[in-house]
């Protein structure tokens, strides 16, 4: 009994107070932790520039990540890296012509690149103007229409770019020996218009990605290959295509008569990588798209399922190329160079899976898509030139 009472007495005694040096260490540790937390919060706030809920421009699904400096806003609106989607098909088509025929007119290639850039400028500016009409870009600070306040002026500038692009393309393509080039590029431009243009607005129905694939892949890449090919090599194929190519939709398949399986492979790879860029542009603006009635793939899928789609789309070019190499269609040096773009593909996927639940963080995903697209395009060109 006496032992039990002594134990209870001991248990009720307070713990000994911390010594001065222990108190000082605990205080320093708490101070460092608080400083780290404040520093991290300040960095996040500064880097994301998140709009406050009280601000009328606040969109929980589209955090304002655009730079506030006007010069930076203009650079974001012009989107210089995006012009790679027009350059890559021209370069890949030229390299494929060099592989098949041993010659390529690089001066003509440069003119076609400039023409393609003008067409992409038309596409970007006209889409900006068309989106302004629906209100989907109402709070998009890096919009040319919002920066200028002149939608009609932007639309007129877009048309001037289209006219310049068509002039450069037509002036550097000999349609006499193969009119299919004109048909294919015309069809690609039509795809670009119906993507956002009224009354079609197919992107609002979730059909933007198939249009993008066809425009930049089978149509544009194949057309630029034919444009770079010598006249005598395409005359027979053009004759095989016949006048039906210009007539009904049933004749569209004849546009590709005489085109090698390798060129078809290249067109598919370029089409997939270009479409991935478009797919990556929807992730941070789901709620804005819903309000505008735009049924983008991310609105339909959500980011969790979209990550799996992105994984499949990014892996597809490598699997297709491996199958083509096994079938003897893809040269080994070309396959080896293509694999050099794998680090860019991994960076794209890592960023998507790590940040897809946070709109402020996932917004730059399109930049990773552009880097992968450029890496793949340059690897294809290099692989063709050394094969």
C-alpha positions as CSV (number, residue, x, y, z in Angstrom):
1,X,0.0,0.0,0.0
2,X,2.8,2.4,0.9
3,X,4.5,1.5,-2.4
4,X,1.3,2.3,-4.3
5,X,1.0,5.7,-2.6
6,X,4.6,6.6,-3.4
7,X,4.1,5.7,-7.1
8,X,1.0,7.9,-7.3
9,X,2.9,10.7,-5.6
10,X,5.7,10.3,-8.1
11,X,3.2,10.2,-11.1
12,X,1.6,13.5,-9.9
13,X,4.8,15.3,-9.8
14,X,5.4,17.8,-12.7
15,X,8.0,17.1,-15.3
16,X,11.2,19.0,-14.7
17,X,11.4,22.4,-16.5
18,X,13.5,22.6,-19.7
19,X,17.0,23.9,-19.2
20,X,17.8,27.4,-20.7
21,X,19.8,25.9,-23.6
22,X,16.9,23.5,-24.4
23,X,14.4,26.4,-24.5
24,X,16.7,28.4,-26.8
25,X,17.1,25.5,-29.2
26,X,13.3,24.9,-29.4
27,X,12.7,28.6,-29.9
28,X,15.2,28.8,-32.8
29,X,13.7,25.7,-34.4
30,X,10.2,27.2,-34.3
31,X,11.5,30.5,-35.7
32,X,13.2,28.8,-38.6
33,X,10.1,26.7,-39.4
34,X,7.9,29.9,-39.4
35,X,10.4,31.7,-41.7
36,X,10.4,28.7,-44.1
37,X,6.6,28.6,-44.2
38,X,6.4,32.3,-44.9
39,X,9.0,32.2,-47.6
40,X,7.4,29.2,-49.3
41,X,4.0,30.9,-49.2
42,X,5.4,34.1,-50.7
43,X,7.1,32.2,-53.5
44,X,3.9,30.3,-54.4
45,X,1.9,33.5,-54.3
46,X,4.4,35.4,-56.5
47,X,4.8,32.6,-59.0
48,X,1.2,31.8,-59.5
49,X,-0.3,35.4,-59.2
50,X,-3.6,33.9,-58.1
51,X,-6.7,36.1,-58.5
52,X,-8.6,36.6,-55.3
53,X,-12.2,35.3,-55.0
54,X,-13.4,38.8,-54.7
55,X,-11.9,39.8,-58.0
56,X,-14.4,39.5,-60.9
57,X,-11.8,37.9,-63.0
58,X,-11.4,35.0,-60.6
59,X,-11.9,31.6,-62.2
60,X,-11.3,28.6,-59.9
61,X,-10.4,26.5,-63.0
62,X,-8.2,29.0,-64.8
63,X,-5.7,30.6,-62.5
64,X,-4.2,33.7,-63.9
65,X,-0.7,32.5,-64.5
66,X,0.0,35.0,-67.3
67,X,2.7,37.6,-66.7
68,X,1.5,41.1,-65.8
69,X,4.1,43.0,-67.7
70,X,2.6,44.2,-71.0
71,X,5.5,43.1,-73.1
72,X,5.4,39.7,-71.6
73,X,1.6,39.6,-72.2
74,X,2.2,40.3,-75.8
75,X,4.8,37.5,-76.1
76,X,2.3,35.1,-74.4
77,X,-0.4,36.2,-76.8
78,X,1.8,35.9,-79.9
79,X,3.0,32.4,-78.7
80,X,6.2,32.1,-80.7
81,X,6.9,28.5,-79.7
82,X,3.5,27.5,-81.2
83,X,4.7,28.3,-84.7
84,X,6.7,25.1,-84.5
85,X,3.4,23.3,-85.5
86,X,3.7,24.9,-88.9
87,X,7.5,24.5,-89.3
88,X,7.8,20.8,-88.4
89,X,5.6,19.4,-91.2
90,X,7.6,21.4,-93.8
91,X,11.0,20.2,-92.5
92,X,9.9,16.6,-92.1
93,X,8.4,16.7,-95.6
94,X,11.7,18.1,-97.0
95,X,13.8,15.6,-95.2
96,X,11.6,12.7,-96.5
97,X,12.0,14.0,-100.1
98,X,15.8,14.1,-99.5
99,X,15.7,10.5,-98.2
100,X,13.6,9.2,-101.1
101,X,15.0,11.3,-104.0
102,X,18.4,12.5,-102.8
103,X,17.7,16.2,-103.5
104,X,15.8,19.0,-101.9
105,X,15.5,22.7,-102.7
106,X,16.3,24.3,-99.4
107,X,15.5,27.8,-100.7
108,X,12.0,26.6,-101.6
109,X,11.8,24.9,-98.1
110,X,12.6,28.3,-96.5
111,X,9.8,30.0,-98.4
112,X,7.4,27.2,-97.5
113,X,8.3,27.6,-93.8
114,X,7.6,31.3,-94.0
115,X,4.2,30.6,-95.7
116,X,3.3,28.0,-93.1
117,X,4.2,30.5,-90.3
118,X,1.8,33.0,-91.8
119,X,-1.0,30.4,-92.0
120,X,-0.4,29.6,-88.3
121,X,-0.5,33.3,-87.4
122,X,-3.9,33.5,-89.2
123,X,-5.1,30.4,-87.2
124,X,-4.0,31.9,-83.8
125,X,-5.4,35.3,-84.4
126,X,-8.7,34.2,-86.0
127,X,-9.2,31.7,-83.1
128,X,-8.6,34.5,-80.7
129,X,-11.3,36.6,-82.4
130,X,-13.7,33.7,-82.6
131,X,-13.2,32.9,-78.9
132,X,-13.8,36.5,-78.0
133,X,-17.2,36.2,-79.6
134,X,-18.2,33.3,-77.4
135,X,-16.8,34.8,-74.2
136,X,-14.6,31.8,-73.4
137,X,-11.5,34.1,-73.2
138,X,-13.2,36.9,-71.3
139,X,-10.6,36.8,-68.5
140,X,-7.7,35.6,-70.6
141,X,-5.2,38.5,-70.2
142,X,-2.8,37.1,-72.8
143,X,-5.5,37.4,-75.5
144,X,-4.7,39.6,-78.5
145,X,-8.3,40.8,-78.6
146,X,-8.2,41.7,-74.9
147,X,-4.9,43.4,-75.3
148,X,-6.0,45.5,-78.2
149,X,-9.7,45.8,-77.5
150,X,-10.3,45.5,-81.2
151,X,-11.8,42.2,-82.3
152,X,-12.5,43.3,-85.9
153,X,-8.9,44.6,-86.3
154,X,-7.5,41.3,-85.0
155,X,-9.8,39.4,-87.5
156,X,-8.6,41.7,-90.4
157,X,-5.0,41.1,-89.5
158,X,-5.6,37.4,-89.4
159,X,-7.0,37.5,-92.9
160,X,-4.0,39.4,-94.2
161,X,-1.7,36.8,-92.7
162,X,-3.8,34.1,-94.5
163,X,-3.5,35.9,-97.8
164,X,0.3,36.3,-97.4
165,X,0.6,32.6,-96.4
166,X,-1.4,31.4,-99.4
167,X,0.6,33.6,-101.7
168,X,3.9,32.2,-100.4
169,X,2.7,28.6,-100.6
170,X,1.2,28.9,-104.0
171,X,4.2,30.8,-105.3
172,X,6.6,28.0,-104.2
173,X,4.6,24.9,-105.2
174,X,4.5,23.6,-108.7
175,X,0.9,22.5,-108.8
176,X,1.1,21.7,-112.5
177,X,3.0,18.4,-111.9
178,X,1.0,17.4,-108.8
179,X,-2.2,19.2,-108.0
180,X,-2.7,17.0,-104.9
181,X,-0.5,19.4,-103.0
182,X,-3.0,22.2,-103.5
183,X,-5.9,19.9,-102.5
184,X,-4.2,18.7,-99.3
185,X,-3.1,22.1,-98.1
186,X,-6.5,23.6,-98.9
187,X,-8.2,20.8,-96.9
188,X,-5.8,21.4,-94.0
189,X,-6.7,25.1,-94.0
190,X,-10.4,24.2,-94.0
191,X,-9.8,22.0,-91.0
192,X,-8.2,25.0,-89.3
193,X,-11.2,27.2,-90.0
194,X,-14.0,24.8,-89.0
195,X,-12.1,24.1,-85.7
196,X,-13.2,27.4,-84.2
197,X,-14.9,29.4,-87.0
198,X,-18.6,30.0,-87.1
199,X,-21.0,28.4,-87.7
200,X,-19.1,25.2,-87.3
201,X,-17.0,25.6,-84.1
202,X,-16.2,21.9,-84.0
203,X,-13.7,22.4,-81.1
204,X,-16.7,23.2,-79.0
205,X,-18.1,19.8,-79.8
206,X,-14.9,18.0,-78.8
207,X,-13.7,17.4,-82.4
208,X,-10.7,19.7,-82.3
209,X,-8.2,16.9,-81.8
210,X,-9.2,14.8,-84.8
211,X,-9.2,17.9,-87.0
212,X,-5.7,18.9,-85.7
213,X,-4.4,15.4,-86.4
214,X,-5.6,15.3,-90.0
215,X,-4.6,18.9,-90.8
216,X,-1.0,18.7,-89.6
217,X,-0.4,15.0,-90.1
218,X,-1.7,13.2,-93.2
219,X,-2.6,16.4,-95.0
220,X,0.1,19.0,-94.4
221,X,3.1,16.6,-93.9
222,X,2.3,14.6,-97.0
223,X,1.6,17.7,-99.0
224,X,5.0,19.2,-98.1
225,X,6.7,16.0,-99.0
226,X,5.1,16.1,-102.5
227,X,5.9,19.8,-102.8
228,X,9.6,19.0,-102.2
229,X,9.7,16.0,-104.5
230,X,11.1,16.4,-108.1
231,X,8.4,16.7,-110.8
232,X,9.2,13.5,-112.6
233,X,8.8,11.4,-109.4
234,X,5.3,12.6,-108.7
235,X,3.9,12.9,-112.2
236,X,2.9,9.2,-112.4
237,X,1.4,9.2,-108.9
238,X,-0.6,12.4,-109.7
239,X,-1.9,10.7,-112.9
240,X,-2.9,7.7,-110.8
241,X,-4.9,10.0,-108.4
242,X,-6.8,11.4,-111.4
243,X,-9.4,14.2,-111.5
244,X,-11.5,12.4,-108.9
245,X,-9.2,13.8,-106.3
246,X,-10.6,17.2,-106.8
247,X,-14.2,16.1,-106.9
248,X,-16.0,14.0,-104.3
249,X,-15.0,12.9,-100.8
250,X,-14.8,9.4,-102.1
251,X,-11.7,10.5,-104.1
252,X,-9.8,11.8,-101.0
253,X,-8.1,8.4,-100.6
254,X,-6.6,8.7,-104.0
255,X,-4.8,11.8,-102.9
256,X,-2.3,9.5,-101.2
257,X,-1.7,7.2,-104.2
258,X,1.9,6.5,-104.7
259,X,2.9,7.9,-101.3
260,X,5.4,5.6,-99.6
261,X,4.6,3.9,-96.3
262,X,7.5,5.8,-94.7
263,X,5.9,9.1,-95.5
264,X,2.6,7.8,-94.1
265,X,4.4,6.9,-90.9
266,X,6.0,10.3,-90.7
267,X,2.6,12.0,-91.2
268,X,1.1,10.0,-88.4
269,X,3.9,10.8,-86.0
270,X,3.8,14.5,-86.7
271,X,0.0,14.5,-86.4
272,X,0.1,12.8,-83.0
273,X,2.7,15.1,-81.5
274,X,0.9,18.2,-82.8
275,X,-2.5,17.0,-81.4
276,X,-0.9,16.4,-78.0
277,X,-0.1,20.1,-77.8
278,X,-3.8,21.0,-78.4
279,X,-4.8,18.3,-75.9
280,X,-2.5,19.9,-73.3
281,X,-4.0,23.3,-73.7
282,X,-7.4,22.4,-72.1
283,X,-6.3,21.3,-68.7
284,X,-6.3,24.6,-66.7
285,X,-9.6,26.0,-68.1
286,X,-12.2,23.3,-67.6
287,X,-14.7,25.5,-65.8
288,X,-14.3,28.3,-68.3
289,X,-15.0,25.9,-71.1
290,X,-18.0,24.5,-69.3
291,X,-19.5,28.0,-68.9
292,X,-18.9,28.7,-72.6
293,X,-20.5,25.4,-73.6
294,X,-17.2,24.1,-75.0
295,X,-17.1,20.3,-74.6
296,X,-13.3,19.9,-74.7
297,X,-11.8,16.4,-74.0
298,X,-10.9,17.6,-70.5
299,X,-14.5,18.6,-69.8
300,X,-15.6,15.1,-70.9
301,X,-12.9,13.1,-69.3
302,X,-11.6,15.0,-66.3
303,X,-7.9,15.3,-65.5
304,X,-7.5,11.8,-64.0
305,X,-8.6,10.0,-67.2
306,X,-7.0,12.6,-69.4
307,X,-3.6,11.6,-67.8
308,X,-4.1,8.1,-69.1
309,X,-5.1,9.3,-72.5
310,X,-2.0,11.5,-72.6
311,X,0.2,8.5,-71.6
312,X,-1.3,6.5,-74.5
313,X,-0.9,9.3,-77.0
314,X,2.7,10.0,-76.0
315,X,3.7,6.3,-76.1
316,X,1.9,5.7,-79.4
317,X,4.5,7.2,-81.8
318,X,7.3,5.1,-80.3
319,X,5.2,1.9,-80.5
320,X,4.2,2.7,-84.0
321,X,7.8,3.4,-85.0
322,X,9.0,0.2,-83.5
323,X,6.3,-1.8,-85.4
324,X,7.2,0.0,-88.6
325,X,10.9,-0.8,-88.0
326,X,10.1,-4.5,-87.5
327,X,8.1,-4.4,-90.8
328,X,11.0,-2.8,-92.6
329,X,9.3,0.5,-93.1
330,X,11.2,2.7,-90.6
331,X,15.0,2.8,-91.1
332,X,17.1,1.9,-88.1
333,X,18.9,5.3,-87.9
334,X,15.5,7.1,-88.0
335,X,14.2,4.9,-85.1
336,X,17.4,5.6,-83.1
337,X,17.0,9.3,-83.5
338,X,13.4,9.2,-82.6
339,X,14.2,7.6,-79.3
340,X,16.3,10.7,-78.5
341,X,13.0,12.5,-77.9
342,X,12.1,10.1,-75.0
343,X,13.4,12.5,-72.3
344,X,11.1,15.2,-73.5
345,X,8.2,12.7,-73.5
346,X,9.0,11.7,-69.9
347,X,9.1,15.3,-68.8
348,X,5.7,15.9,-70.3
349,X,4.2,12.9,-68.6
350,X,5.9,13.5,-65.2
351,X,4.6,17.1,-65.1
352,X,1.0,16.1,-66.1
353,X,0.8,13.3,-63.5
354,X,2.3,15.4,-60.7
355,X,0.2,18.5,-61.3
356,X,-3.0,17.6,-63.0
357,X,-5.2,18.3,-59.9
358,X,-3.9,21.9,-59.5
359,X,-5.0,24.3,-62.2
360,X,-2.4,26.9,-61.3
361,X,0.4,24.3,-61.7
362,X,-0.9,22.4,-64.8
363,X,-1.3,25.6,-66.9
364,X,2.2,25.4,-68.4
365,X,1.6,21.8,-69.6
366,X,1.3,23.0,-73.2
367,X,4.9,24.2,-73.1
368,X,6.0,20.7,-72.3
369,X,3.9,19.4,-75.2
370,X,5.6,21.9,-77.5
371,X,9.1,20.9,-76.4
372,X,8.2,17.2,-77.0
373,X,6.8,18.1,-80.5
374,X,9.9,20.0,-81.4
375,X,12.2,17.3,-80.1
376,X,10.3,14.7,-82.1
377,X,10.3,16.8,-85.2
378,X,14.0,17.5,-85.1
379,X,14.8,13.8,-84.4
380,X,12.7,12.8,-87.4
381,X,14.5,15.3,-89.6
382,X,17.9,14.2,-88.3
383,X,17.1,10.5,-88.7
384,X,16.0,11.0,-92.3
385,X,19.1,13.0,-93.2
386,X,21.5,10.4,-91.9
387,X,19.6,7.3,-93.1
